[in-house]
């Protein structure tokens, strides 16, 4: 009889745990990728953020972000380009250029001085219009669907 109880307990645990196998607890996300251009040129580097307009049910309202490289991006919610939840999003884009020549000059082939890096980063200038950096002024929105999504952004002055 004791063996029957062990097997029943093991079977129950498998039934309870099986639906969660391979799930990170967040739920299903969908691939989101695309391009970002400004004045018909790819934005070399930056950050793109999809911020949910409202709660999308079941606690799934989560920000998704992506790094822009050579004009292309892929979104992640929990990492590894896992995509975004379906729903409506407001979008912001940031791209800044810093002059690190002073850092390199003082480093003389070694690592840069931290204070020089901080100064150069603070002086970095936006390479796209600043309006795209704020949820209140970007004017960019997208609807992520329960499928692979491609969103291209052509930024204007």
Phi and psi in radians as a Rosetta constraint file:
Dihedral C 1 N 2 CA 2 C 2 CIRCULARHARMONIC -1.079 0.35
Dihedral N 2 CA 2 C 2 N 3 CIRCULARHARMONIC -0.699 0.35
Dihedral C 2 N 3 CA 3 C 3 CIRCULARHARMONIC -1.068 0.35
Dihedral N 3 CA 3 C 3 N 4 CIRCULARHARMONIC -0.674 0.35
Dihedral C 3 N 4 CA 4 C 4 CIRCULARHARMONIC -1.076 0.35
Dihedral N 4 CA 4 C 4 N 5 CIRCULARHARMONIC -0.697 0.35
Dihedral C 4 N 5 CA 5 C 5 CIRCULARHARMONIC -1.165 0.35
Dihedral N 5 CA 5 C 5 N 6 CIRCULARHARMONIC -0.738 0.35
Dihedral C 5 N 6 CA 6 C 6 CIRCULARHARMONIC -1.093 0.35
Dihedral N 6 CA 6 C 6 N 7 CIRCULARHARMONIC -0.792 0.35
Dihedral C 6 N 7 CA 7 C 7 CIRCULARHARMONIC -1.141 0.35
Dihedral N 7 CA 7 C 7 N 8 CIRCULARHARMONIC -0.702 0.35
Dihedral C 7 N 8 CA 8 C 8 CIRCULARHARMONIC -1.119 0.35
Dihedral N 8 CA 8 C 8 N 9 CIRCULARHARMONIC -0.727 0.35
Dihedral C 8 N 9 CA 9 C 9 CIRCULARHARMONIC -1.127 0.35
Dihedral N 9 CA 9 C 9 N 10 CIRCULARHARMONIC -0.766 0.35
Dihedral C 9 N 10 CA 10 C 10 CIRCULARHARMONIC -1.086 0.35
Dihedral N 10 CA 10 C 10 N 11 CIRCULARHARMONIC -0.754 0.35
Dihedral C 10 N 11 CA 11 C 11 CIRCULARHARMONIC -1.106 0.35
Dihedral N 11 CA 11 C 11 N 12 CIRCULARHARMONIC -0.722 0.35
Dihedral C 11 N 12 CA 12 C 12 CIRCULARHARMONIC -1.110 0.35
Dihedral N 12 CA 12 C 12 N 13 CIRCULARHARMONIC -0.750 0.35
Dihedral C 12 N 13 CA 13 C 13 CIRCULARHARMONIC -1.063 0.35
Dihedral N 13 CA 13 C 13 N 14 CIRCULARHARMONIC -0.732 0.35
Dihedral C 13 N 14 CA 14 C 14 CIRCULARHARMONIC -1.102 0.35
Dihedral N 14 CA 14 C 14 N 15 CIRCULARHARMONIC -0.721 0.35
Dihedral C 14 N 15 CA 15 C 15 CIRCULARHARMONIC -1.129 0.35
Dihedral N 15 CA 15 C 15 N 16 CIRCULARHARMONIC -0.724 0.35
Dihedral C 15 N 16 CA 16 C 16 CIRCULARHARMONIC -1.235 0.35
Dihedral N 16 CA 16 C 16 N 17 CIRCULARHARMONIC -0.682 0.35
Dihedral C 16 N 17 CA 17 C 17 CIRCULARHARMONIC -1.481 0.35
Dihedral N 17 CA 17 C 17 N 18 CIRCULARHARMONIC -0.435 0.35
Dihedral C 17 N 18 CA 18 C 18 CIRCULARHARMONIC -0.977 0.35
Dihedral N 18 CA 18 C 18 N 19 CIRCULARHARMONIC -0.777 0.35
Dihedral C 18 N 19 CA 19 C 19 CIRCULARHARMONIC -1.080 0.35
Dihedral N 19 CA 19 C 19 N 20 CIRCULARHARMONIC -0.427 0.35
Dihedral C 19 N 20 CA 20 C 20 CIRCULARHARMONIC -1.562 0.35
Dihedral N 20 CA 20 C 20 N 21 CIRCULARHARMONIC -0.105 0.35
Dihedral C 20 N 21 CA 21 C 21 CIRCULARHARMONIC -1.069 0.35
Dihedral N 21 CA 21 C 21 N 22 CIRCULARHARMONIC 2.256 0.35
Dihedral C 21 N 22 CA 22 C 22 CIRCULARHARMONIC 1.329 0.35
Dihedral N 22 CA 22 C 22 N 23 CIRCULARHARMONIC 0.081 0.35
Dihedral C 22 N 23 CA 23 C 23 CIRCULARHARMONIC -1.832 0.35
Dihedral N 23 CA 23 C 23 N 24 CIRCULARHARMONIC 2.299 0.35
Dihedral C 23 N 24 CA 24 C 24 CIRCULARHARMONIC -1.494 0.35
Dihedral N 24 CA 24 C 24 N 25 CIRCULARHARMONIC 0.106 0.35
Dihedral C 24 N 25 CA 25 C 25 CIRCULARHARMONIC 1.596 0.35
Dihedral N 25 CA 25 C 25 N 26 CIRCULARHARMONIC -0.187 0.35
Dihedral C 25 N 26 CA 26 C 26 CIRCULARHARMONIC -1.519 0.35
Dihedral N 26 CA 26 C 26 N 27 CIRCULARHARMONIC -0.600 0.35
Dihedral C 26 N 27 CA 27 C 27 CIRCULARHARMONIC 1.935 0.35
Dihedral N 27 CA 27 C 27 N 28 CIRCULARHARMONIC -3.127 0.35
Dihedral C 27 N 28 CA 28 C 28 CIRCULARHARMONIC -1.342 0.35
Dihedral N 28 CA 28 C 28 N 29 CIRCULARHARMONIC 2.248 0.35
Dihedral C 28 N 29 CA 29 C 29 CIRCULARHARMONIC -2.040 0.35
Dihedral N 29 CA 29 C 29 N 30 CIRCULARHARMONIC 2.798 0.35
Dihedral C 29 N 30 CA 30 C 30 CIRCULARHARMONIC -2.165 0.35
Dihedral N 30 CA 30 C 30 N 31 CIRCULARHARMONIC 2.496 0.35
Dihedral C 30 N 31 CA 31 C 31 CIRCULARHARMONIC -1.027 0.35
Dihedral N 31 CA 31 C 31 N 32 CIRCULARHARMONIC 2.320 0.35
Dihedral C 31 N 32 CA 32 C 32 CIRCULARHARMONIC -2.302 0.35
Dihedral N 32 CA 32 C 32 N 33 CIRCULARHARMONIC 2.202 0.35
Dihedral C 32 N 33 CA 33 C 33 CIRCULARHARMONIC -2.618 0.35
Dihedral N 33 CA 33 C 33 N 34 CIRCULARHARMONIC 2.975 0.35
Dihedral C 33 N 34 CA 34 C 34 CIRCULARHARMONIC 2.909 0.35
Dihedral N 34 CA 34 C 34 N 35 CIRCULARHARMONIC -2.813 0.35
Dihedral C 34 N 35 CA 35 C 35 CIRCULARHARMONIC -2.219 0.35
Dihedral N 35 CA 35 C 35 N 36 CIRCULARHARMONIC 2.754 0.35
Dihedral C 35 N 36 CA 36 C 36 CIRCULARHARMONIC -2.291 0.35
Dihedral N 36 CA 36 C 36 N 37 CIRCULARHARMONIC 2.107 0.35
Dihedral C 36 N 37 CA 37 C 37 CIRCULARHARMONIC -2.204 0.35
Dihedral N 37 CA 37 C 37 N 38 CIRCULARHARMONIC 2.688 0.35
Dihedral C 37 N 38 CA 38 C 38 CIRCULARHARMONIC -2.419 0.35
Dihedral N 38 CA 38 C 38 N 39 CIRCULARHARMONIC 2.196 0.35
Dihedral C 38 N 39 CA 39 C 39 CIRCULARHARMONIC 0.963 0.35
Dihedral N 39 CA 39 C 39 N 40 CIRCULARHARMONIC 0.747 0.35
Dihedral C 39 N 40 CA 40 C 40 CIRCULARHARMONIC 1.121 0.35
Dihedral N 40 CA 40 C 40 N 41 CIRCULARHARMONIC 0.239 0.35
Dihedral C 40 N 41 CA 41 C 41 CIRCULARHARMONIC -2.031 0.35
Dihedral N 41 CA 41 C 41 N 42 CIRCULARHARMONIC 2.519 0.35
Dihedral C 41 N 42 CA 42 C 42 CIRCULARHARMONIC -1.086 0.35
Dihedral N 42 CA 42 C 42 N 43 CIRCULARHARMONIC 2.407 0.35
Dihedral C 42 N 43 CA 43 C 43 CIRCULARHARMONIC -1.301 0.35
Dihedral N 43 CA 43 C 43 N 44 CIRCULARHARMONIC 2.087 0.35
Dihedral C 43 N 44 CA 44 C 44 CIRCULARHARMONIC -1.111 0.35
Dihedral N 44 CA 44 C 44 N 45 CIRCULARHARMONIC -0.773 0.35
Dihedral C 44 N 45 CA 45 C 45 CIRCULARHARMONIC -2.660 0.35
Dihedral N 45 CA 45 C 45 N 46 CIRCULARHARMONIC 2.738 0.35
Dihedral C 45 N 46 CA 46 C 46 CIRCULARHARMONIC 2.848 0.35
Dihedral N 46 CA 46 C 46 N 47 CIRCULARHARMONIC -2.902 0.35
Dihedral C 46 N 47 CA 47 C 47 CIRCULARHARMONIC -2.350 0.35
Dihedral N 47 CA 47 C 47 N 48 CIRCULARHARMONIC 2.344 0.35
Dihedral C 47 N 48 CA 48 C 48 CIRCULARHARMONIC -2.061 0.35
Dihedral N 48 CA 48 C 48 N 49 CIRCULARHARMONIC 2.373 0.35
Dihedral C 48 N 49 CA 49 C 49 CIRCULARHARMONIC -2.241 0.35
Dihedral N 49 CA 49 C 49 N 50 CIRCULARHARMONIC 2.259 0.35
Dihedral C 49 N 50 CA 50 C 50 CIRCULARHARMONIC -1.832 0.35
Dihedral N 50 CA 50 C 50 N 51 CIRCULARHARMONIC 2.007 0.35
Dihedral C 50 N 51 CA 51 C 51 CIRCULARHARMONIC -1.891 0.35
Dihedral N 51 CA 51 C 51 N 52 CIRCULARHARMONIC 2.144 0.35
Dihedral C 51 N 52 CA 52 C 52 CIRCULARHARMONIC -1.036 0.35
Dihedral N 52 CA 52 C 52 N 53 CIRCULARHARMONIC 2.413 0.35
Dihedral C 52 N 53 CA 53 C 53 CIRCULARHARMONIC -1.171 0.35
Dihedral N 53 CA 53 C 53 N 54 CIRCULARHARMONIC -0.718 0.35
Dihedral C 53 N 54 CA 54 C 54 CIRCULARHARMONIC -2.694 0.35
Dihedral N 54 CA 54 C 54 N 55 CIRCULARHARMONIC 3.022 0.35
Dihedral C 54 N 55 CA 55 C 55 CIRCULARHARMONIC -1.021 0.35
Dihedral N 55 CA 55 C 55 N 56 CIRCULARHARMONIC 2.329 0.35
Dihedral C 55 N 56 CA 56 C 56 CIRCULARHARMONIC -1.832 0.35
Dihedral N 56 CA 56 C 56 N 57 CIRCULARHARMONIC 0.405 0.35
Dihedral C 56 N 57 CA 57 C 57 CIRCULARHARMONIC 1.479 0.35
Dihedral N 57 CA 57 C 57 N 58 CIRCULARHARMONIC 2.607 0.35
Dihedral C 57 N 58 CA 58 C 58 CIRCULARHARMONIC 0.934 0.35
Dihedral N 58 CA 58 C 58 N 59 CIRCULARHARMONIC 0.511 0.35
Dihedral C 58 N 59 CA 59 C 59 CIRCULARHARMONIC 1.184 0.35
Dihedral N 59 CA 59 C 59 N 60 CIRCULARHARMONIC 0.389 0.35
Dihedral C 59 N 60 CA 60 C 60 CIRCULARHARMONIC -1.593 0.35
Dihedral N 60 CA 60 C 60 N 61 CIRCULARHARMONIC 0.079 0.35
Dihedral C 60 N 61 CA 61 C 61 CIRCULARHARMONIC -1.270 0.35
Dihedral N 61 CA 61 C 61 N 62 CIRCULARHARMONIC 1.784 0.35
Dihedral C 61 N 62 CA 62 C 62 CIRCULARHARMONIC -2.406 0.35
Dihedral N 62 CA 62 C 62 N 63 CIRCULARHARMONIC 2.511 0.35
Dihedral C 62 N 63 CA 63 C 63 CIRCULARHARMONIC -1.238 0.35
Dihedral N 63 CA 63 C 63 N 64 CIRCULARHARMONIC 2.484 0.35
Dihedral C 63 N 64 CA 64 C 64 CIRCULARHARMONIC -2.115 0.35
Dihedral N 64 CA 64 C 64 N 65 CIRCULARHARMONIC 2.416 0.35
Dihedral C 64 N 65 CA 65 C 65 CIRCULARHARMONIC -2.278 0.35
Dihedral N 65 CA 65 C 65 N 66 CIRCULARHARMONIC 2.812 0.35
Dihedral C 65 N 66 CA 66 C 66 CIRCULARHARMONIC -2.627 0.35
Dihedral N 66 CA 66 C 66 N 67 CIRCULARHARMONIC 2.640 0.35
Dihedral C 66 N 67 CA 67 C 67 CIRCULARHARMONIC -1.636 0.35
Dihedral N 67 CA 67 C 67 N 68 CIRCULARHARMONIC 2.287 0.35
Dihedral C 67 N 68 CA 68 C 68 CIRCULARHARMONIC -1.553 0.35
Dihedral N 68 CA 68 C 68 N 69 CIRCULARHARMONIC 2.188 0.35
Dihedral C 68 N 69 CA 69 C 69 CIRCULARHARMONIC -2.315 0.35
Dihedral N 69 CA 69 C 69 N 70 CIRCULARHARMONIC 2.127 0.35
Dihedral C 69 N 70 CA 70 C 70 CIRCULARHARMONIC 0.891 0.35
Dihedral N 70 CA 70 C 70 N 71 CIRCULARHARMONIC 0.671 0.35
Dihedral C 70 N 71 CA 71 C 71 CIRCULARHARMONIC 1.495 0.35
Dihedral N 71 CA 71 C 71 N 72 CIRCULARHARMONIC -0.051 0.35
Dihedral C 71 N 72 CA 72 C 72 CIRCULARHARMONIC -2.036 0.35
Dihedral N 72 CA 72 C 72 N 73 CIRCULARHARMONIC 2.668 0.35
Dihedral C 72 N 73 CA 73 C 73 CIRCULARHARMONIC -2.551 0.35
Dihedral N 73 CA 73 C 73 N 74 CIRCULARHARMONIC 2.782 0.35
Dihedral C 73 N 74 CA 74 C 74 CIRCULARHARMONIC -2.415 0.35
Dihedral N 74 CA 74 C 74 N 75 CIRCULARHARMONIC 2.353 0.35
Dihedral C 74 N 75 CA 75 C 75 CIRCULARHARMONIC -1.506 0.35
Dihedral N 75 CA 75 C 75 N 76 CIRCULARHARMONIC 2.634 0.35
Dihedral C 75 N 76 CA 76 C 76 CIRCULARHARMONIC -2.356 0.35
Dihedral N 76 CA 76 C 76 N 77 CIRCULARHARMONIC 2.477 0.35
Dihedral C 76 N 77 CA 77 C 77 CIRCULARHARMONIC -1.785 0.35
Dihedral N 77 CA 77 C 77 N 78 CIRCULARHARMONIC -0.818 0.35
Dihedral C 77 N 78 CA 78 C 78 CIRCULARHARMONIC -2.088 0.35
Dihedral N 78 CA 78 C 78 N 79 CIRCULARHARMONIC 0.114 0.35
Dihedral C 78 N 79 CA 79 C 79 CIRCULARHARMONIC 2.019 0.35
Dihedral N 79 CA 79 C 79 N 80 CIRCULARHARMONIC 2.946 0.35
Dihedral C 79 N 80 CA 80 C 80 CIRCULARHARMONIC 1.005 0.35
Dihedral N 80 CA 80 C 80 N 81 CIRCULARHARMONIC 0.665 0.35
Dihedral C 80 N 81 CA 81 C 81 CIRCULARHARMONIC 0.893 0.35
Dihedral N 81 CA 81 C 81 N 82 CIRCULARHARMONIC 0.746 0.35
Dihedral C 81 N 82 CA 82 C 82 CIRCULARHARMONIC -1.381 0.35
Dihedral N 82 CA 82 C 82 N 83 CIRCULARHARMONIC -0.101 0.35
Dihedral C 82 N 83 CA 83 C 83 CIRCULARHARMONIC 1.636 0.35
Dihedral N 83 CA 83 C 83 N 84 CIRCULARHARMONIC -2.735 0.35
Dihedral C 83 N 84 CA 84 C 84 CIRCULARHARMONIC -2.402 0.35
Dihedral N 84 CA 84 C 84 N 85 CIRCULARHARMONIC 2.797 0.35
Dihedral C 84 N 85 CA 85 C 85 CIRCULARHARMONIC -1.303 0.35
Dihedral N 85 CA 85 C 85 N 86 CIRCULARHARMONIC 2.643 0.35
Dihedral C 85 N 86 CA 86 C 86 CIRCULARHARMONIC -1.071 0.35
Dihedral N 86 CA 86 C 86 N 87 CIRCULARHARMONIC 2.515 0.35
Dihedral C 86 N 87 CA 87 C 87 CIRCULARHARMONIC 2.551 0.35
Dihedral N 87 CA 87 C 87 N 88 CIRCULARHARMONIC -3.119 0.35
Dihedral C 87 N 88 CA 88 C 88 CIRCULARHARMONIC -1.595 0.35
Dihedral N 88 CA 88 C 88 N 89 CIRCULARHARMONIC 2.402 0.35
Dihedral C 88 N 89 CA 89 C 89 CIRCULARHARMONIC -2.325 0.35
Dihedral N 89 CA 89 C 89 N 90 CIRCULARHARMONIC 2.573 0.35
Dihedral C 89 N 90 CA 90 C 90 CIRCULARHARMONIC -1.720 0.35
Dihedral N 90 CA 90 C 90 N 91 CIRCULARHARMONIC 2.476 0.35
Dihedral C 90 N 91 CA 91 C 91 CIRCULARHARMONIC -2.068 0.35
Dihedral N 91 CA 91 C 91 N 92 CIRCULARHARMONIC 2.390 0.35
Dihedral C 91 N 92 CA 92 C 92 CIRCULARHARMONIC -2.168 0.35
Dihedral N 92 CA 92 C 92 N 93 CIRCULARHARMONIC 2.641 0.35
Dihedral C 92 N 93 CA 93 C 93 CIRCULARHARMONIC -2.360 0.35
Dihedral N 93 CA 93 C 93 N 94 CIRCULARHARMONIC 2.342 0.35
Dihedral C 93 N 94 CA 94 C 94 CIRCULARHARMONIC -2.203 0.35
Dihedral N 94 CA 94 C 94 N 95 CIRCULARHARMONIC 2.395 0.35
Dihedral C 94 N 95 CA 95 C 95 CIRCULARHARMONIC -2.641 0.35
Dihedral N 95 CA 95 C 95 N 96 CIRCULARHARMONIC 2.094 0.35
Dihedral C 95 N 96 CA 96 C 96 CIRCULARHARMONIC -2.244 0.35
Dihedral N 96 CA 96 C 96 N 97 CIRCULARHARMONIC 2.593 0.35
Dihedral C 96 N 97 CA 97 C 97 CIRCULARHARMONIC -2.078 0.35
Dihedral N 97 CA 97 C 97 N 98 CIRCULARHARMONIC 2.243 0.35
Dihedral C 97 N 98 CA 98 C 98 CIRCULARHARMONIC -2.002 0.35
Dihedral N 98 CA 98 C 98 N 99 CIRCULARHARMONIC 2.585 0.35
Dihedral C 98 N 99 CA 99 C 99 CIRCULARHARMONIC -1.707 0.35
Dihedral N 99 CA 99 C 99 N 100 CIRCULARHARMONIC 1.852 0.35
Dihedral C 99 N 100 CA 100 C 100 CIRCULARHARMONIC -1.759 0.35
Dihedral N 100 CA 100 C 100 N 101 CIRCULARHARMONIC 0.306 0.35
Dihedral C 100 N 101 CA 101 C 101 CIRCULARHARMONIC -1.100 0.35
Dihedral N 101 CA 101 C 101 N 102 CIRCULARHARMONIC -0.654 0.35
Dihedral C 101 N 102 CA 102 C 102 CIRCULARHARMONIC -1.140 0.35
Dihedral N 102 CA 102 C 102 N 103 CIRCULARHARMONIC -0.659 0.35
Dihedral C 102 N 103 CA 103 C 103 CIRCULARHARMONIC -1.075 0.35
Dihedral N 103 CA 103 C 103 N 104 CIRCULARHARMONIC -0.841 0.35
Dihedral C 103 N 104 CA 104 C 104 CIRCULARHARMONIC -1.114 0.35
Dihedral N 104 CA 104 C 104 N 105 CIRCULARHARMONIC -0.704 0.35
Dihedral C 104 N 105 CA 105 C 105 CIRCULARHARMONIC -1.100 0.35
Dihedral N 105 CA 105 C 105 N 106 CIRCULARHARMONIC -0.763 0.35
Dihedral C 105 N 106 CA 106 C 106 CIRCULARHARMONIC -1.344 0.35
Dihedral N 106 CA 106 C 106 N 107 CIRCULARHARMONIC -0.411 0.35
Dihedral C 106 N 107 CA 107 C 107 CIRCULARHARMONIC -1.290 0.35
Dihedral N 107 CA 107 C 107 N 108 CIRCULARHARMONIC -0.505 0.35
Dihedral C 107 N 108 CA 108 C 108 CIRCULARHARMONIC 0.849 0.35
Dihedral N 108 CA 108 C 108 N 109 CIRCULARHARMONIC 0.887 0.35
Dihedral C 108 N 109 CA 109 C 109 CIRCULARHARMONIC 1.551 0.35
Dihedral N 109 CA 109 C 109 N 110 CIRCULARHARMONIC -0.207 0.35
Dihedral C 109 N 110 CA 110 C 110 CIRCULARHARMONIC -1.744 0.35
Dihedral N 110 CA 110 C 110 N 111 CIRCULARHARMONIC -2.936 0.35
Dihedral C 110 N 111 CA 111 C 111 CIRCULARHARMONIC -1.210 0.35
Dihedral N 111 CA 111 C 111 N 112 CIRCULARHARMONIC 2.586 0.35
Dihedral C 111 N 112 CA 112 C 112 CIRCULARHARMONIC -1.198 0.35
Dihedral N 112 CA 112 C 112 N 113 CIRCULARHARMONIC 2.674 0.35
Dihedral C 112 N 113 CA 113 C 113 CIRCULARHARMONIC -1.272 0.35
Dihedral N 113 CA 113 C 113 N 114 CIRCULARHARMONIC 2.323 0.35
Dihedral C 113 N 114 CA 114 C 114 CIRCULARHARMONIC -1.014 0.35
Dihedral N 114 CA 114 C 114 N 115 CIRCULARHARMONIC -0.731 0.35
Dihedral C 114 N 115 CA 115 C 115 CIRCULARHARMONIC -1.101 0.35
Dihedral N 115 CA 115 C 115 N 116 CIRCULARHARMONIC -0.660 0.35
Dihedral C 115 N 116 CA 116 C 116 CIRCULARHARMONIC -1.139 0.35
Dihedral N 116 CA 116 C 116 N 117 CIRCULARHARMONIC -0.699 0.35
Dihedral C 116 N 117 CA 117 C 117 CIRCULARHARMONIC -1.113 0.35
Dihedral N 117 CA 117 C 117 N 118 CIRCULARHARMONIC -0.763 0.35
Dihedral C 117 N 118 CA 118 C 118 CIRCULARHARMONIC -1.072 0.35
Dihedral N 118 CA 118 C 118 N 119 CIRCULARHARMONIC -0.793 0.35
Dihedral C 118 N 119 CA 119 C 119 CIRCULARHARMONIC -1.069 0.35
Dihedral N 119 CA 119 C 119 N 120 CIRCULARHARMONIC -0.801 0.35
Dihedral C 119 N 120 CA 120 C 120 CIRCULARHARMONIC -1.116 0.35
Dihedral N 120 CA 120 C 120 N 121 CIRCULARHARMONIC -0.694 0.35
Dihedral C 120 N 121 CA 121 C 121 CIRCULARHARMONIC -1.153 0.35
Dihedral N 121 CA 121 C 121 N 122 CIRCULARHARMONIC -0.703 0.35
Dihedral C 121 N 122 CA 122 C 122 CIRCULARHARMONIC -1.113 0.35
Dihedral N 122 CA 122 C 122 N 123 CIRCULARHARMONIC -0.576 0.35
Dihedral C 122 N 123 CA 123 C 123 CIRCULARHARMONIC -1.479 0.35
Dihedral N 123 CA 123 C 123 N 124 CIRCULARHARMONIC -0.056 0.35
Dihedral C 123 N 124 CA 124 C 124 CIRCULARHARMONIC -0.991 0.35
Dihedral N 124 CA 124 C 124 N 125 CIRCULARHARMONIC 2.457 0.35
Dihedral C 124 N 125 CA 125 C 125 CIRCULARHARMONIC -1.909 0.35
Dihedral N 125 CA 125 C 125 N 126 CIRCULARHARMONIC 2.506 0.35
Dihedral C 125 N 126 CA 126 C 126 CIRCULARHARMONIC -1.178 0.35
Dihedral N 126 CA 126 C 126 N 127 CIRCULARHARMONIC 2.341 0.35
Dihedral C 126 N 127 CA 127 C 127 CIRCULARHARMONIC -1.694 0.35
Dihedral N 127 CA 127 C 127 N 128 CIRCULARHARMONIC -0.032 0.35
Dihedral C 127 N 128 CA 128 C 128 CIRCULARHARMONIC -2.203 0.35
Dihedral N 128 CA 128 C 128 N 129 CIRCULARHARMONIC 2.814 0.35
Dihedral C 128 N 129 CA 129 C 129 CIRCULARHARMONIC -0.966 0.35
Dihedral N 129 CA 129 C 129 N 130 CIRCULARHARMONIC 2.401 0.35
Dihedral C 129 N 130 CA 130 C 130 CIRCULARHARMONIC -1.066 0.35
Dihedral N 130 CA 130 C 130 N 131 CIRCULARHARMONIC -0.408 0.35
Dihedral C 130 N 131 CA 131 C 131 CIRCULARHARMONIC -1.014 0.35
Dihedral N 131 CA 131 C 131 N 132 CIRCULARHARMONIC -0.477 0.35
Dihedral C 131 N 132 CA 132 C 132 CIRCULARHARMONIC -1.332 0.35
Dihedral N 132 CA 132 C 132 N 133 CIRCULARHARMONIC -0.134 0.35
Dihedral C 132 N 133 CA 133 C 133 CIRCULARHARMONIC -1.499 0.35
Dihedral N 133 CA 133 C 133 N 134 CIRCULARHARMONIC -0.206 0.35
Dihedral C 133 N 134 CA 134 C 134 CIRCULARHARMONIC -2.075 0.35
Dihedral N 134 CA 134 C 134 N 135 CIRCULARHARMONIC 2.445 0.35
Dihedral C 134 N 135 CA 135 C 135 CIRCULARHARMONIC -1.079 0.35
Dihedral N 135 CA 135 C 135 N 136 CIRCULARHARMONIC -0.525 0.35
Dihedral C 135 N 136 CA 136 C 136 CIRCULARHARMONIC -1.342 0.35
Dihedral N 136 CA 136 C 136 N 137 CIRCULARHARMONIC -0.370 0.35
Dihedral C 136 N 137 CA 137 C 137 CIRCULARHARMONIC -2.147 0.35
Dihedral N 137 CA 137 C 137 N 138 CIRCULARHARMONIC -0.189 0.35
Dihedral C 137 N 138 CA 138 C 138 CIRCULARHARMONIC -1.158 0.35
Dihedral N 138 CA 138 C 138 N 139 CIRCULARHARMONIC -0.643 0.35
Dihedral C 138 N 139 CA 139 C 139 CIRCULARHARMONIC 1.258 0.35
Dihedral N 139 CA 139 C 139 N 140 CIRCULARHARMONIC 0.105 0.35
Dihedral C 139 N 140 CA 140 C 140 CIRCULARHARMONIC -1.672 0.35
Dihedral N 140 CA 140 C 140 N 141 CIRCULARHARMONIC 2.226 0.35
Dihedral C 140 N 141 CA 141 C 141 CIRCULARHARMONIC -2.399 0.35
Dihedral N 141 CA 141 C 141 N 142 CIRCULARHARMONIC 2.648 0.35
Dihedral C 141 N 142 CA 142 C 142 CIRCULARHARMONIC -2.575 0.35
Dihedral N 142 CA 142 C 142 N 143 CIRCULARHARMONIC 2.668 0.35
Dihedral C 142 N 143 CA 143 C 143 CIRCULARHARMONIC -1.951 0.35
Dihedral N 143 CA 143 C 143 N 144 CIRCULARHARMONIC 1.936 0.35
Dihedral C 143 N 144 CA 144 C 144 CIRCULARHARMONIC -1.421 0.35
Dihedral N 144 CA 144 C 144 N 145 CIRCULARHARMONIC 2.212 0.35
Dihedral C 144 N 145 CA 145 C 145 CIRCULARHARMONIC -1.809 0.35
Dihedral N 145 CA 145 C 145 N 146 CIRCULARHARMONIC 2.863 0.35
Dihedral C 145 N 146 CA 146 C 146 CIRCULARHARMONIC -1.345 0.35
Dihedral N 146 CA 146 C 146 N 147 CIRCULARHARMONIC 1.077 0.35
Dihedral C 146 N 147 CA 147 C 147 CIRCULARHARMONIC -2.905 0.35
Dihedral N 147 CA 147 C 147 N 148 CIRCULARHARMONIC 3.108 0.35
Dihedral C 147 N 148 CA 148 C 148 CIRCULARHARMONIC -1.192 0.35
Dihedral N 148 CA 148 C 148 N 149 CIRCULARHARMONIC 2.319 0.35
Dihedral C 148 N 149 CA 149 C 149 CIRCULARHARMONIC -2.114 0.35
Dihedral N 149 CA 149 C 149 N 150 CIRCULARHARMONIC 2.287 0.35
Dihedral C 149 N 150 CA 150 C 150 CIRCULARHARMONIC -2.043 0.35
Dihedral N 150 CA 150 C 150 N 151 CIRCULARHARMONIC 2.155 0.35
Dihedral C 150 N 151 CA 151 C 151 CIRCULARHARMONIC -2.230 0.35
Dihedral N 151 CA 151 C 151 N 152 CIRCULARHARMONIC 2.055 0.35
Dihedral C 151 N 152 CA 152 C 152 CIRCULARHARMONIC -1.801 0.35
Dihedral N 152 CA 152 C 152 N 153 CIRCULARHARMONIC 2.463 0.35
Dihedral C 152 N 153 CA 153 C 153 CIRCULARHARMONIC -2.116 0.35
Dihedral N 153 CA 153 C 153 N 154 CIRCULARHARMONIC 2.092 0.35
Dihedral C 153 N 154 CA 154 C 154 CIRCULARHARMONIC -1.850 0.35
Dihedral N 154 CA 154 C 154 N 155 CIRCULARHARMONIC 1.808 0.35
Dihedral C 154 N 155 CA 155 C 155 CIRCULARHARMONIC -1.426 0.35
Dihedral N 155 CA 155 C 155 N 156 CIRCULARHARMONIC 2.505 0.35
Dihedral C 155 N 156 CA 156 C 156 CIRCULARHARMONIC -2.191 0.35
Dihedral N 156 CA 156 C 156 N 157 CIRCULARHARMONIC 2.791 0.35
